[in-house]
Amino acid sequence: MREIFENVLAAAKSAAVSIMDVAPVKATAAGALAFATGSHGTALMAFAILILIDLLTKYLSLSAQRLNDRNLPSGLWQCLIGIYAAFKDGYIKSELMKTKFAGKIILYMVLVSAAIQVDVMARGEDLFLKAAWYYLAGTEFISIAENLRDAGVQSLDPLLVFIRTRLGGLK
């Protein structure tokens, strides 16, 4: 039984990593599909872009961590330039980042699909769908702001405090 579980887990991990193998081609195809399918496809593309921005800002924060560990200057520009070195030194692990990206997209698609089904059942005006979109976009925005703060952009602290105060600690 354990061997079966390990094989299924290995297959799932392999599938998640292979999703990113030809990312530029897939992103181009997703963009064309988004324009062809209307609001849901466009929203999916927007979330993919938000997640990519979140991923880039996470790279910046991990690069800043590397620079701080080495007592080097860690301004935003230095963090951007230091991303490659952070990869080399193991601060950024591409396989982990790929699976997190793929996992987020899949999770978002499941949540949005469920919201669409609830709206269909309630014969509503896309109330649950819009709520899901706002929540997911807000969560990504907060994550991006936190990553930038961790990368050295301290001017985002008041915004994060304001958001947490108003929204009761979202995220």
Disulfide bonds with the S-S distance in Angstrom:
none
